[in-house]
């Protein structure tokens, strides 16, 4: 403890003597643990420097008021300053303080886990999640100096021209494919390192949309990891196969297949089993489990898109008093996982009821539950809206709007897609009547449907405006 105290005193004394060292200090007040006066001193040193760009005792005393005595008064602050003849070893002393703090935090975490483990009613899953969360939080304190700080642009230019050539080959779709060709053109797909959010009120088709999207991404060669916290894997499989085989979901539920259904089902199963799609339907899965599983999946696939249905059900692996703080922790954790592991992260988010009190019921960012953090952490935020859900006589019957409310690199906008609810299938609308041909399945259309009048591009091609379909 004596060495730890000396290192803390040296850091604080050096900053008092030369306030500009605060710019080099990476330590937080709570990392000073050898003396109860030190965290408070560090707090006011940083506050004074950030406010004034310099440090002096008079200003500190004025701002701290009665807390000055808890810091040891002028006498102790002077003692700290005079105890440091030179400040050349500042970085070394910081490292000692940080290492000592990490050791103490690790010891406290292990003791806490051990004590919890002796409880007869202990939940082993939660205990393990708490242990992982505590250790990961501590490990983040270890600064990797070689990976941080300013670097000359030349460090980032290796292979830049090759990336441009690769973008041309991919026709601008540089990430995993989305549910829509038009959305791909707007966003370039779901990018590695990004957190993209799909948000809507219930029954808007959120899960159906990402099921379609996962199929598209997997067909494009991207491995898909799907975390289904609300629905069982069995129900999700049904949705995948309804979309792939164009089988009415009521038939899937009843099992009332005719020969044509069985034929399409067989072809769909053959394709489905070949797609790189992985599902985890663990209820209450934690951030730590998601991160661990994605690390393992990266050993098999270099290109991964992870889908979470839905964000508010992910467990943080630690306790929070307020739900808002819990959701904020999960949101930031998903973004950090995407960035650290270099995977595309796509999550569904719930939307509050406030939008339904307005005349225009299209959701906005302020309608997001715990909106502050989700809105901030998301790289792209897309709302789903079905006008026919609220108005059965709507001209947009069978149409879903995708409202890009936030696009970090793409701006904002809106597009419409056809939603064949009976199949759980999303299709691009083709107003030109000249959509590209794409080999694939055929969808039987009802005569005179709204989708036909507008024109719908399916995997088999296009329905021109006013045509009767295939």
Secondary structure as UniProt FT lines:
FT   HELIX           2..17
FT   HELIX           19..24
FT   HELIX           29..31
FT   HELIX           36..52
FT   HELIX           57..64
FT   TURN            65..66
FT   HELIX           67..70
FT   TURN            71..72
FT   HELIX           73..82
FT   TURN            88..89
FT   HELIX           90..117
FT   TURN            120..121
FT   HELIX           124..139
FT   TURN            140..141
FT   HELIX           145..147
FT   HELIX           153..156
FT   TURN            158..159
FT   HELIX           160..169
FT   TURN            170..172
FT   HELIX           181..187
FT   TURN            192..193
FT   STRAND          195..200
FT   TURN            202..203
FT   HELIX           206..219
FT   TURN            220..221
FT   STRAND          223..228
FT   HELIX           233..245
FT   HELIX           249..254
FT   HELIX           259..274
FT   STRAND          277..280
FT   TURN            283..284
FT   HELIX           287..297
FT   TURN            298..300
FT   STRAND          304..309
FT   HELIX           311..313
FT   HELIX           323..341
FT   STRAND          344..351
FT   HELIX           353..357
FT   HELIX           365..367
FT   TURN            369..370
FT   HELIX           371..377
FT   STRAND          380..385
FT   HELIX           387..390
FT   TURN            392..393
FT   TURN            395..398
FT   STRAND          399..407
FT   TURN            408..410
FT   STRAND          413..420
FT   TURN            421..424
FT   STRAND          425..429
FT   TURN            447..448
FT   HELIX           450..454
FT   STRAND          456..458
FT   TURN            459..460
FT   STRAND          461..462
FT   TURN            465..466
//
